[in-house]
Amino acid sequence: MLEVENIRDWLGHDVVDSEGSKIGVLESVYVDTATDLPAFAALTVGLPTRKRITFVPLTGASVSPSHLRVAWPKQVVKDAPSIDTDGELAADEELPLFAHYKLDYGTGGARRLARR
């Protein structure tokens, strides 16, 4: 697992998929509220005139000198739920995000993700 302090160093760097194709630029990190460990990366994607923030799990991610590599294909990440560049991930948007990646969201009704 990547440490929060280490992944914050990569803000503004390119994020690539498992094949090395650029997906976007790392905008922020969301941690799991239960463990305080990095769980999702928020990426700026899209055209210069039409940018948005999309999310990708950090499970299986690795860093290199020039980018952060995630374990998900580019198209899966681009099809994930997204928000406006000046938006916030709302609590009711978390479940669809986890479902998109076929990840267990758990139960209990408490928020699972927090921006750091």
C-alpha positions as CSV (number, residue, x, y, z in Angstrom):
1,M,0.0,0.0,0.0
2,L,1.2,3.5,-0.8
3,E,1.7,5.8,2.1
4,V,-0.2,9.1,2.1
5,E,2.8,11.2,2.5
6,N,4.5,9.6,-0.4
7,I,1.5,9.8,-2.8
8,R,1.0,13.5,-1.9
9,D,4.4,14.1,-3.5
10,W,2.9,13.0,-6.8
11,L,0.1,15.6,-6.9
12,G,0.3,17.2,-10.4
13,H,2.1,14.2,-11.9
14,D,0.7,12.1,-14.7
15,V,-1.3,9.0,-13.9
16,V,-1.1,6.0,-16.3
17,D,-3.0,2.8,-16.6
18,S,-1.6,-0.7,-16.4
19,E,-0.5,-0.5,-20.1
20,G,1.3,2.8,-19.6
21,S,-1.4,5.0,-21.4
22,K,-1.8,8.4,-19.8
23,I,-5.2,8.8,-18.1
24,G,-4.9,12.2,-16.4
25,V,-3.1,14.2,-13.7
26,L,-3.2,13.4,-10.0
27,E,-5.4,16.1,-8.4
28,S,-5.9,14.7,-4.9
29,V,-6.0,11.6,-2.7
30,Y,-9.0,10.2,-0.9
31,V,-8.3,8.0,2.2
32,D,-10.5,5.3,3.7
33,T,-12.0,6.8,6.8
34,A,-11.8,3.5,8.7
35,T,-8.0,3.1,8.2
36,D,-6.8,6.5,7.1
37,L,-4.9,4.8,4.3
38,P,-5.0,6.0,0.7
39,A,-7.9,4.4,-1.2
40,F,-8.7,6.4,-4.3
41,A,-6.8,8.9,-6.5
42,A,-8.8,11.8,-7.9
43,L,-7.6,12.6,-11.5
44,T,-8.1,15.6,-13.7
45,V,-9.1,14.3,-17.1
46,G,-10.6,15.6,-20.3
47,L,-9.9,18.3,-22.8
48,P,-8.5,21.7,-21.7
49,T,-11.9,23.3,-22.2
50,R,-13.9,20.5,-20.6
51,K,-12.1,19.0,-17.6
52,R,-13.6,16.9,-14.8
53,I,-12.4,14.9,-11.8
54,T,-12.7,11.1,-12.0
55,F,-11.6,8.5,-9.4
56,V,-9.5,5.4,-9.5
57,P,-8.7,2.9,-6.7
58,L,-5.1,2.9,-5.5
59,T,-5.0,-0.8,-4.8
60,G,-2.1,-2.2,-6.9
61,A,-0.8,1.3,-7.7
62,S,2.9,2.0,-8.0
63,V,5.1,5.0,-8.6
64,S,8.0,5.6,-11.0
65,P,10.2,8.6,-11.5
66,S,7.7,10.2,-14.0
67,H,4.2,8.9,-13.1
68,L,1.8,7.1,-10.9
69,R,0.7,3.7,-12.4
70,V,-2.8,2.4,-11.5
71,A,-4.0,-1.2,-12.0
72,W,-7.1,-0.2,-14.0
73,P,-7.5,0.2,-17.8
74,K,-7.8,3.8,-19.0
75,Q,-11.4,3.3,-20.4
76,V,-12.6,1.9,-17.1
77,V,-11.2,4.9,-15.2
78,K,-12.6,7.4,-17.8
79,D,-16.1,5.7,-17.5
80,A,-16.0,6.0,-13.6
81,P,-18.3,8.4,-11.8
82,S,-16.9,11.9,-11.9
83,I,-17.4,15.4,-10.5
84,D,-16.8,19.0,-11.7
85,T,-13.2,20.3,-11.2
86,D,-14.5,22.6,-8.4
87,G,-16.8,19.9,-6.9
88,E,-16.7,17.6,-3.9
89,L,-17.4,13.9,-3.8
90,A,-20.8,13.7,-2.0
91,A,-21.6,10.9,0.4
92,D,-24.3,9.5,-1.9
93,E,-21.8,9.3,-4.8
94,E,-19.5,6.9,-3.0
95,L,-21.6,3.8,-3.4
96,P,-21.8,4.1,-7.2
97,L,-18.0,4.7,-7.3
98,F,-17.3,1.5,-5.4
99,A,-19.8,-0.4,-7.5
100,H,-18.2,0.9,-10.8
101,Y,-14.9,-0.9,-9.7
102,K,-16.8,-3.8,-8.2
103,L,-15.4,-3.1,-4.8
104,D,-17.2,-3.8,-1.5
105,Y,-18.6,-0.6,0.1
106,G,-19.6,-2.3,3.3
107,T,-22.6,-1.3,5.5
108,G,-23.3,1.1,8.3
109,G,-24.0,4.3,6.4
110,A,-20.8,6.1,7.5
111,R,-18.7,7.8,4.8
112,R,-15.9,5.7,3.5
113,L,-13.8,8.3,1.7
114,A,-12.2,11.6,2.8
115,R,-10.1,14.0,0.8
116,R,-6.6,14.6,2.1
